[in-house]
């Protein structure tokens, strides 16, 4: 009998638990440890922030879901992983031993790297449902007394899609409230150009997003570093293509949402051989850590190098399709090892994204995520908005049922089918 411990219960951890339970032997124990009692569907956070969703609509109690599938659950934070001892230390003083450990922790949000950034500073966040609920309260105050908006992603950020998504959702909500004319909007990003997305662009994402921004009267500043944020004022340095300071901007705002850079969580940060200098977990092609081969990692906590060098640092996003592929590979590789076989399954690092823009949306498919690609497609239309709404309901249904069906696989196939119909 083996004890397989999964740390984290988010978009990586919950599917990991379900797939691991299905792949494991009947005698093996699967236990999830999480610092939250509820799963929440992160892609819906922008809707929560403008009061289009209540947080209760995108949350599920974790313990009863796992219990139905004979998966153990410990509601506690992991204070430290001790890989040499095969145990994790919890913040309540307990220690949990493991035979195999899967890290699905998600990231630590590095608001502290920029003075005044984040919910404890002067900007909002949609990275967590708690942040989105806080942002909603601020939004309701803002629309009653509108002014300038600054939105985007800071230097070192790797998840750019939600910044575009939230900018467009805010723009849509303002139009519906008939106060859009009172709100100048500026998109500030570390990307070298609009639509880069941390992926070197996908299809004509640059041209399409620039066109959308021009149509919606959203100005932009690229190659931007946020120096500091004060109440109602953001200080930004724009850089040239060589990474040298080019121009400084002092941007007034009445409302701002800026995505932060990510780091590894404290539980693993600084463990030699386990993580890189930013605290992300080092893995091989089979999702295993090279130093501690009984430790696997999936999702945003995984170390992935940037797609390319950019004038201002940008990271590479880990999209849902990639995460699900990591989960499946990890579950099958652990089962192979349990059976005395070498792990051979590799994740398919493809990028698929549905970004809701309020009343329409943008979708991209990058196969593989890192160029050169076999498929390099970007599209825009109302169908994306409808697909994102349907996808939310489908994923929540998957979590309730505990099915291991790969949701993003269906999205990819549908997108490729649309491309074929359009003759692309």
NORSULKA-V591241 format. One line per field, one symbol per residue. ss: DSSP state (~ for helix, > for strand, _ for the rest). phi: phi as a letter, one per 30 degrees, with the letter a starting at -180 (. if undefined). burial: + if it has 9 or more other C-alpha atoms within 8 Angstrom, else -. Layout:
ss: ???
phi: ???
burial: ???
//
This chain:
ss: __>>>>>_____~~~~~~~~~~~_____>>>>>>___>>>_~~~~~~~~_____~~~~>>>~~~~~~____>>>>__>>>>>~~~_>>>>____>>>__>>>>____>>_~~~_>________>____~~~~~~~~~~~~~~~~____>>>>>_______~~~~~~~~~~~~~~~~___~~~__>>>>>_______________~~~~~~~~~~~__>>>>__>>>>>>>__>>>>>>>_____>>>>>>>>__>>>>>__>>___________>_____>______>______>>>_~~~>_________________~~~~~~~~~~~~~~~~~~~____________>>>>>>____>>>>>>>_______>>>>>>>~~~~~~~~~~~~~~~~~~~~_____~~~~~~~~~~~~~~~~__
phi: .ccccccjbcdcddeddddddddddeddcbbccbdbdbdbdeeceedddcidbceddccbddedddedchcdbbdadddaccddchbcccdcjdbcdbcbbccbdiccdddddbeidjedcbbcbbdbddddddddddddddddbdadcbblbddidbccedddededdddddddddibedcbdbbccbdddadidiibiibhcdddddddddddchcdbbchccddabceiaccbcccddcicecacbccdbcabbbdddcbddddbeiddicbdedjdddbcdcicdddbdcccbbiddddbdedadbecebccdcdeddddddddddeddddddedicddbdcdcdccbbccdcjbaabbbbbbddcddbdbbbbbbldededdddddedddddddddidcedddedddddddddedddic
burial: -++++++++++++++++++++-++---++++++++-+-++++-+++++++--+-+--++++++-+++-+-+++-+++++++++--++++++------+++++++++++-++--++++++-+++++++++-++++++++++-++--++++++++++++++++++++++++++++++---++--++++++++++-++++++-++-+++-+++--++---++++++++++++--+++++++++--+-+--++-++++++++++++++++-++---++++--+++++--+++++-+-++++++++++--++--++++++++++++++++++++++++++++-----+-+++-++++++++++-+++++++++++--+--+++-+++-+++++---+-+++-++--+----++--++--+---+-----
//
